[in-house]
Amino acid sequence: MSFTKITALLLTSIILSACETVQGAGQDISNAGDAISEESREVQADL
């Protein structure tokens, strides 16, 4: 394989793994937001 093809494959691998990381982070943030929303509903119900 040529250097260009190897470099392209490496860059593609890095980009794809970065997408997975961003997606996972987005899910974590969404879950945290859901938990905060649920807590605020409980506090409002107690008032």
Distance bins in CASP14 RR format, pairs under 12 A and 6 or more apart:
PFRMAT RR
TARGET T0000
AUTHOR 0000-0000-0000
RMODE 2
METHOD distances of the structure
MODEL  1
1 7 0 0 0 0 1 0 0 0 0 0 0
1 8 0 0 0 0 1 0 0 0 0 0 0
1 9 0 0 0 0 1 0 0 0 0 0 0
1 10 0 0 0 0 0 1 0 0 0 0 0
2 8 0 0 0 0 1 0 0 0 0 0 0
2 9 0 0 0 0 0 1 0 0 0 0 0
3 9 0 0 0 0 0 1 0 0 0 0 0
3 10 0 0 0 0 0 1 0 0 0 0 0
4 10 0 0 0 0 0 1 0 0 0 0 0
4 11 0 0 0 0 0 1 0 0 0 0 0
5 11 0 0 0 0 0 1 0 0 0 0 0
5 12 0 0 0 0 0 1 0 0 0 0 0
6 12 0 0 0 0 0 1 0 0 0 0 0
6 13 0 0 0 0 0 1 0 0 0 0 0
7 13 0 0 0 0 0 1 0 0 0 0 0
7 14 0 0 0 0 0 1 0 0 0 0 0
8 14 0 0 0 0 0 1 0 0 0 0 0
8 15 0 0 0 0 0 1 0 0 0 0 0
9 15 0 0 0 0 0 1 0 0 0 0 0
9 16 0 0 0 0 0 1 0 0 0 0 0
10 16 0 0 0 0 0 1 0 0 0 0 0
10 17 0 0 0 0 0 1 0 0 0 0 0
11 17 0 0 0 0 0 1 0 0 0 0 0
11 18 0 0 0 0 0 1 0 0 0 0 0
12 18 0 0 0 0 0 1 0 0 0 0 0
12 19 0 0 0 0 0 1 0 0 0 0 0
13 19 0 0 0 0 0 1 0 0 0 0 0
13 20 0 0 0 0 0 1 0 0 0 0 0
14 20 0 0 0 0 0 1 0 0 0 0 0
14 21 0 0 0 0 0 1 0 0 0 0 0
15 21 0 0 0 0 0 1 0 0 0 0 0
15 22 0 0 0 0 0 1 0 0 0 0 0
16 22 0 0 0 0 0 1 0 0 0 0 0
16 23 0 0 0 0 0 1 0 0 0 0 0
17 23 0 0 0 0 0 1 0 0 0 0 0
17 24 0 0 0 0 0 1 0 0 0 0 0
18 24 0 0 0 0 0 1 0 0 0 0 0
18 25 0 0 0 0 0 1 0 0 0 0 0
19 25 0 0 0 0 0 1 0 0 0 0 0
19 26 0 0 0 0 0 1 0 0 0 0 0
20 26 0 0 0 0 0 1 0 0 0 0 0
20 27 0 0 0 0 0 1 0 0 0 0 0
21 27 0 0 0 0 0 1 0 0 0 0 0
21 28 0 0 0 0 0 1 0 0 0 0 0
22 28 0 0 0 0 0 1 0 0 0 0 0
22 29 0 0 0 0 0 1 0 0 0 0 0
23 29 0 0 0 0 0 1 0 0 0 0 0
23 30 0 0 0 0 0 1 0 0 0 0 0
24 30 0 0 0 0 1 0 0 0 0 0 0
24 31 0 0 0 0 1 0 0 0 0 0 0
25 31 0 0 0 0 0 1 0 0 0 0 0
25 32 0 0 0 0 0 1 0 0 0 0 0
26 32 0 0 0 0 1 0 0 0 0 0 0
26 33 0 0 0 0 0 1 0 0 0 0 0
26 34 0 0 0 0 0 1 0 0 0 0 0
27 33 0 0 0 0 0 1 0 0 0 0 0
27 34 0 0 0 0 0 1 0 0 0 0 0
28 34 0 0 0 0 0 1 0 0 0 0 0
28 35 0 0 0 0 0 1 0 0 0 0 0
29 35 0 0 0 0 0 1 0 0 0 0 0
29 36 0 0 0 0 0 1 0 0 0 0 0
30 36 0 0 0 0 0 1 0 0 0 0 0
30 37 0 0 0 0 0 1 0 0 0 0 0
31 37 0 0 0 0 0 1 0 0 0 0 0
31 38 0 0 0 0 0 1 0 0 0 0 0
32 38 0 0 0 0 0 1 0 0 0 0 0
32 39 0 0 0 0 0 1 0 0 0 0 0
33 39 0 0 0 0 1 0 0 0 0 0 0
33 40 0 0 0 0 1 0 0 0 0 0 0
34 40 0 0 0 0 0 1 0 0 0 0 0
34 41 0 0 0 0 0 1 0 0 0 0 0
35 41 0 0 0 0 0 1 0 0 0 0 0
35 42 0 0 0 0 0 1 0 0 0 0 0
36 42 0 0 0 0 0 1 0 0 0 0 0
36 43 0 0 0 0 0 1 0 0 0 0 0
37 43 0 0 0 0 0 1 0 0 0 0 0
37 44 0 0 0 0 0 1 0 0 0 0 0
38 44 0 0 0 0 0 1 0 0 0 0 0
38 45 0 0 0 0 0 1 0 0 0 0 0
39 45 0 0 0 0 0 1 0 0 0 0 0
39 46 0 0 0 0 0 1 0 0 0 0 0
40 46 0 0 0 0 0 1 0 0 0 0 0
40 47 0 0 0 0 0 1 0 0 0 0 0
41 47 0 0 0 0 0 1 0 0 0 0 0
END
